[in-house]
Structures are given as C-alpha cells and as structure tokens.
Amino acid sequence: MIFETGDTAANLATYNYVYPPNYKVTELDTGRWKLGNGVSTYTALPYGGVSTTTSTVVTASITTAGGLFLNGTASQLATSLQEYNTMVYLTCTTAGTALAISVGPTSTPANVVTTAATPAAGNMYSVWLPAGWYLKWSATTAAFATQAVHTCL
C-alpha cells in the first residue's frame, strides 16, 4: 500500500521531513514526486520515475481547449503513450460539484478513483493510469483545462 501527500516544492524542501517507506510525496506545483524510504530526508530522495541509466521520462503538458480528458468522455492517452503506465494530473481551473473520476480497461471505466468530490479551483487530482486504460472524469460546472501526464519509458 502506498500513502500519498503533497505540498509545494518550496514547502517540502523547507520542512525536509523523513517520510516512511512507500509514502509518495507530490510537489503540487511541479507534478514531480518522491517516494519515502524511512531514512533519507525529502531533499536527499530522488524523484520518482527517473533513472539516469535505464529510463526516459516523458512529460506532456496538455493545455489545449478542453484538455485531453473531456468532461463525461472516457479517453485513452495518445497511441505513443498507451503502452506505458502513466500518472495523469488534472488541475481544477473552474470550481464545481459532483466530481467523479474513474479508470478501466474499456471505454466504460468502472474502477472509481474518487466520487462526490467538490473540486475547488487550484485542486490537483493525480491518477495512476495503467497502460492502455481509459480515464473518465465528470463534474457539474467544473473544468480541468490544465492537464499533464508523466510517464517513464
């Protein structure tokens, strides 16, 4: 089981806590994350998904009109990213109600990530999207025009 928390990069560096093993800490302003090991302080931990010898990290900011994932529509990532597990970051740009996020291997995703949430402008929701899966979000009046994906190739 992995536990999650987050704050701005500056605050996390200032606090510089030692996080327990399997404690994922996300920089809410950068989208980057680290995984606690129970020994190292935050600033000494490497960023997740990055390896200097075996991986390439792909970061795509999706800020087109409406974003990649549209309200009420189940969608997959671009074909070039579908074969990789990916973190998707949805940032609320217009507050709303009745937010539901789900993922699944078909175009009718049934694995609920969150439901009945009331998103405020500025809230970021991070979703682990397995390779080839669909993501669907729906809400009343809310908008998520700022979206980003991070994957490790």
Phi, psi and omega in degrees: 000137177247132176262150183232149172209173179194161177193182177289157179302318181297315180295317180298320178292323179293314179294315177051047180291161167263114182267144180297162176303145179063030177250107183274128182241118183254133172280108188293336180270343180246339183082353179281158183218160176226155179245121181298152178235002179082359183233310186276146174288164183306313184292339180274346181283144174282156175289144180291151176079001184246128173226132184284349184243334189236354187228157170238129180265129178252125176239124179235121175269128184248102183233023177291165182307119179085344180077179180286314182263113185266151181304121175083003184241123175285130183220157173252165174288169176304150183309322183295340181252354186295339182271005182239144171291140190220146169265131177247132180244119178249120179252124181291123179254342175223124182299155179197199180222171173055044178287133173227133177234132178219157178226161178178166183282354179238174181285002171239074186299131185246358180268106186281126176270313176208152179213151177061026177280156177245093185287136175255152177304131181099340177295137176247135177245126178254136184227129174278120183246105179299156182308128176079357183279165177259152173235139177223131171235147176214145180200163176265120179066348181286152175228143177234068184284342177256113181226147178216151175233144177228126179222156179246118181272000000 
